[in-house]
Amino acid sequence: MSADDPVPGQKKPPFRSGFVALLGKPNAGKSTLLNALVGTKLAAVSALPQTTRERCAGIYSDDHRQVVFLDLPGLTEPDDRLNECLRANVMEGLEGVDAVLHLVDVADPDPFPAPMLEVIRRVRMPIVLAVNKVDAKRAKTNAGAWAGENMPPELRACYKRLLAISAVERRGTGELIDVLTELLPEGEPLYDPENLTDRDLRFLSQEMIREKLFLHLHEEIPYATVVQVEEFEERSGEKWFISAMIYVERESQKGIVIGRGGETLKKISTAARGEIERLCEAPVFLELRVKVKEKWRRNDGALRQFGFKPPKKRR
């Protein structure tokens, strides 16, 4: 008998399915948690904040539930048009979901900044707080005690449950899934149970390239880059062909991405190709090029070209 089988004499629980938005500050661990819950790497992960730029759904399915997690960009106070797009993406992603999972870093000295408080108070669907990064050093962390020390008292009533987890070690993730399941409506699966995401291999390949940019570059450079996969050709019996353009904002940044003798770009390409081949389960020829698109983070036309939806400018 499996853990999902009903106890003899007891009625089988109803199947539940629905959407859960992942909300949090940059670098709270949302993408790491998404990958851990789904059981494979879908979202780009790095130690730098704002690695996530576009919503990506990770789908958890078993015999009695399907939880569709929406990985949203980290919530910050916007300082350019790109970050205004990301904030609008967060607000849009909170609409129409069945529950919200608010992820906070246990060591964050400011876990509830003003922009987050504003959003939390506006959310009308159930919210669960998960205190993340409770690794071996903080294994005894109690979510309620942490909240008592770090959460504004009036905010406590906004949350259905408080949990302590470690996304990296997958500690507490089973209980987290159970808690979220109870907040979902009864209903049939929303996606084929074999699917792990709503995104295609082209998008996921783009994410893996961008992740390697974040990992191999430093300071401001990763934030000035954007990746577009221009060609994605599946070839039966031979290497798939993928061609992607990396855009930067200045000529000096282009030189940094390429590196001396093309060394940096080669490292990025090699690392990304390995991830993409794992995703595609096929050998891949990956072609990366670099091009300057001046001030693209502040230009609405460029942002639309790269798939973002600039919000209306405030008067």
Helices and strands as residue ranges (DSSP letters): E 16-24, H 30-38, E 56-62, E 65-71, H 81-93, E 99-105, H 114-122, E 127-132, G 136-138, H 143-150, G 153-158, E 159-164, H 173-181, H 201-216, G 221-224, E 226-233, E 240-248, H 251-258, G 260-262, H 263-280, E 284-292, G 296-298, H 300-305
